[in-house]
Every structure is written in structure tokens, then in C-alpha cells.
Amino acid sequence: MIILILLLALALWGLIATIVELRRDGYRRTPTDWRRVAERDPLTAAESGIAYR
């Protein structure tokens, strides 16, 4: 019975620790920083080559 109580306590501790770490890991949706987005379309800025493959 003691082992079962210890196992349940360990599982509860793991569940609480997981929730706490998920809340403070910093992986959340962040708004786009439009200052870092390229001004031009990359396809229009691409250089054309001399030969075709």
C-alpha cells in the first residue's frame, strides 16, 4: 500500500511539474515583427542565370 501511495504521489508531482514547465517555457504565439520582414518579394529579387538546366 505504501508503494502505491508513493507511486501516486510521484505521478501527481510529475503532472504538476509538467504543467508548470509548459507554462514557463516561453513557447507561445508571438506577433510578427514587421521590421524584420523583407521589404521585397524574394522571387523578384532573385538574379537570373545565363544558362538553363
Residue frames as qw, qx, qy, qz and C-alpha x, y, z in Angstrom:
[[0.000, 0.885, 0.465, 0.000, 0.00, 0.00, 0.00],
 [0.317, -0.769, 0.109, 0.544, 2.89, 2.36, 0.76],
 [0.392, -0.098, 0.604, 0.687, 4.37, 1.74, -2.68],
 [0.179, 0.641, 0.666, 0.338, 1.04, 2.57, -4.31],
 [0.159, -0.931, -0.241, 0.224, 0.79, 5.84, -2.37],
 [0.389, -0.572, 0.347, 0.633, 4.38, 6.74, -3.30],
 [0.363, 0.191, 0.694, 0.591, 3.68, 5.92, -6.95],
 [0.071, 0.820, 0.543, 0.164, 0.56, 8.10, -6.98],
 [0.277, -0.871, -0.025, 0.404, 2.43, 10.94, -5.27],
 [0.422, -0.314, 0.514, 0.678, 5.24, 10.68, -7.83],
 [0.274, 0.470, 0.690, 0.478, 2.74, 10.71, -10.71],
 [0.068, -0.920, -0.382, 0.052, 0.99, 13.76, -9.25],
 [0.376, -0.714, 0.196, 0.557, 4.31, 15.52, -8.77],
 [0.408, -0.019, 0.631, 0.660, 5.26, 14.77, -12.38],
 [0.167, 0.700, 0.629, 0.294, 1.93, 16.07, -13.67],
 [0.182, -0.939, -0.179, 0.229, 2.21, 19.31, -11.71],
 [0.430, -0.535, 0.375, 0.623, 5.86, 19.79, -12.74],
 [0.394, 0.272, 0.669, 0.569, 4.92, 19.25, -16.40],
 [0.062, 0.865, 0.478, 0.141, 2.16, 21.85, -16.25],
 [0.315, -0.862, 0.034, 0.397, 4.46, 24.36, -14.54],
 [0.455, -0.315, 0.517, 0.653, 7.25, 23.85, -17.09],
 [0.323, 0.493, 0.661, 0.465, 4.87, 24.13, -20.03],
 [0.040, -0.937, -0.344, 0.036, 3.59, 27.44, -18.70],
 [0.248, -0.893, 0.195, 0.322, 7.05, 28.97, -18.34],
 [0.751, -0.001, 0.456, 0.477, 8.89, 27.53, -21.34],
 [0.013, -0.601, 0.192, 0.776, 8.32, 30.68, -23.42],
 [0.114, 0.069, 0.810, 0.571, 6.95, 28.83, -26.45],
 [0.275, 0.634, 0.577, -0.434, 3.90, 30.91, -27.20],
 [0.439, 0.670, 0.434, 0.413, 2.47, 32.67, -30.21],
 [0.285, -0.542, -0.042, 0.790, 4.17, 36.00, -30.68],
 [0.447, 0.835, 0.199, -0.250, 3.13, 38.78, -33.02],
 [0.757, 0.375, 0.182, 0.503, 5.16, 39.27, -36.20],
 [0.298, -0.691, 0.079, 0.654, 7.89, 41.88, -36.02],
 [0.615, 0.735, 0.280, 0.061, 7.26, 43.61, -39.34],
 [0.005, -0.914, 0.366, 0.175, 10.56, 45.49, -39.11],
 [0.427, -0.430, 0.769, 0.201, 12.40, 42.18, -39.64],
 [0.720, 0.428, 0.547, -0.002, 10.33, 41.04, -42.62],
 [0.440, -0.035, 0.469, 0.765, 11.97, 41.55, -46.01],
 [0.235, 0.525, 0.053, -0.816, 10.84, 44.59, -47.95],
 [0.486, 0.401, -0.492, -0.601, 10.77, 42.85, -51.35],
 [0.958, 0.063, 0.123, -0.249, 9.50, 39.54, -52.60],
 [0.530, -0.486, 0.631, 0.290, 12.42, 37.06, -52.75],
 [0.694, 0.349, 0.581, 0.243, 11.36, 35.83, -56.20],
 [0.367, 0.913, 0.128, 0.123, 11.55, 39.28, -57.74],
 [0.209, -0.889, 0.400, 0.074, 14.93, 39.95, -56.13],
 [0.836, -0.139, 0.478, 0.231, 16.44, 36.70, -57.45],
 [0.054, 0.643, -0.506, -0.572, 19.10, 37.04, -60.09],
 [0.893, 0.388, 0.077, -0.216, 18.50, 35.35, -63.43],
 [0.648, -0.364, 0.561, 0.365, 21.16, 32.97, -64.66],
 [0.197, 0.542, -0.538, -0.614, 22.82, 32.78, -68.07],
 [0.322, 0.128, -0.883, -0.317, 22.17, 29.10, -68.79],
 [0.781, -0.196, 0.071, -0.589, 19.18, 26.88, -68.17],
 [0.297, -0.308, 0.900, -0.086, 19.46, 23.37, -66.81]]
